[in-house]
Amino acid sequence: MSENESLILVVDDNEMNRDLLSRRLHSKGHKTRMAEDGQQALDSLKSEAFDLVLLDYMMPKINGYQVLREIKSDPNLQHIPVIMISALSDMEGVTKCIEAGADDYLFKPFKPALLGARVRSCLEKKYFADKERQYREDLELEKKRSDDLLRVILPSSIVEELKKSRHVPPRLYQNVAVMFCDIVGFTEYCESHGPEEVWSYLQAFVEASEEISLKHQVQKIKTIGDAFMGCAGLFTQVTNPVLNCVRAGWDMIHIIKQVNPEWSLRVGIHIGSVVGGIVGHRQYLFDIWGDTVNTAERVQSIATPNGVSVTNDSWEKIQNFCEGKSSGPVPLKGKTPVEIYTVTKIK
């Protein structure tokens, strides 16, 4: 706000003094409001945005010092500069006001030039203080946006570590259930449908899968085209990571039919140790890798459509909570045959 647009509150119990101050301020292009006592001044400050307060020290009921204390203790008002106006005999009171946060003072009677200089100085200080405050607020907003974006891309615990040390070394995590979900026949579907249509369905499914993952404490790692990769037991300890993934997989199979009745889903799960860490420098990605991840992906590739398949190691963790049938030893790419179970029911 430029000086000529400034709104100044004149507070004095003497009508002649209020009128005189207002006329002199108007002559300099300022706009004014007037208050005849402390309570009226506080009410005005809460109803309009003022750039400066000219505050008489000696007033009945609520004096200028009390009004000043109210202003400087209110987070919504404390940024407004205050010039105390008083008789020369009130020097001790004015000193108290300066100690309490008043920005300047004037003794009655004062010259118009001195009034103009003090007002101009306070308005300039407020202008730069407002710019600094706005800069800090913008900085905090950008920082929050950056943090929010990082938390979308990376797990919260990794974000905190990255902010503290700017480095997240890879770690070995034990007893982690890894799940892969893949849409059956997705490539063929894309060939016969427009990209915008495919994207809208895929977006709806991924959003629903993220909500399902949160519900079952499954950490989403990433999506790869139409494939969803997640794990349980990585950062958050859960009683049975495999069971959490199975429940999430069942919910995803159910929801995909609501998103697109033509789609079906394969889900594969394996449990074991994984290595997890930040991959990339310019574009961060938290990823997990190792034999457990490879096995889970290969189990998914041979799962029946709209079925959840798990390895024998995984089945041992959930056999008391689920019903299923064994497919016997099944050859997986690059591995010796592994016994695979298809979960048919969660008890």
Phi, psi and omega in degrees: 000130179284165183303319183288351177258004185291140177251121187241134177263122179257119184241114179200139180280352180261119185298321180298318180296319179298314182296319181296313179298317181298317181297318181293323178290321178297325181295339178264006177092004180276155171259147184227156164234154182238146176225136185263354175206173185296318182294319177296324178296314180296321177297318180295320181296331181274350182251343179223159180265106182262152178260343183196149175236126169262114193237117177289138182284314184269106176218150178288164178063277178250111183279176184298325179296318179294320177297316179302316179300320178296317181297312187283347177264353180263116181303335181275348184240339192298343179280350183280124179290148182231127172254120178279141177238128185204165173284156182303330182290349182263026185304319180297319179294320179296320177300316176302319182293319178298318178296331181275357174121002177298145185272334181195179180209157175223137175261139177281145346282154182234157179278144179305323181295321179292320176301313181299320182293317181293319179296314181298319180297316180293321180293323178295317179298320179294321180302312181288327176294321177295319178296319180294318179296319178295322178296316180295319179296318178296321179296317179295322178295316178295322178297318179295318178299318179297316179297317180298319180295318178299321182288338173287322185277322188237155173298148185303317181295326178289322178300313181299317179294320180295321180292325182283316188244352184059018180206134177234101181291149177294147182226156175267128179244131182261156173055051180251128175268124181251133179235141172240136175235135184220137180282127183288132175067028184294320181299314179296322179297319181296328181291337184248006179225150182292152183298323180293321178294314179300314182300317183297319178292317181296319178299317180297319180292316181295318178299317179295321180295323177296318178295319178297319179299316178299317181302321185257014178057043175255126181277116174291130177264310179187167167247141179235095186065243180264005182263141178245129180239129179214175178206158178234144180089012182277295179258328181254123179288126176235157185296318184219090184304322181295317181297322177300318181291321178299313179299318178297319179298317178298317180296322179293321177297321179292317186286331184295330177291332177284326179289312181208108183301341180279348185265150170223165190230141171251137180233130177234138185224138173216152180239145179169203179265148177223158170256132180232144179182175178281131176244133180096165179233312179283326177233102184291143172212126172272130183222161174235150181208169182130180184297326180298318180294314181299318181294316180301319180294322182285328175295319177300322185293337181250006179290153177285147177305137183058035178230154176249118180248141181226156176283168179301319178301321179289320181300323179300333181280340188236000187298337177277353184242351185222160169251148181193175179227144182274141173263003183076183178297127182240130178291131175245144184306123176077009182224161172290157181306139182237136177288129183243138175244141172257123180284124181256340183198141171259123184292000000 
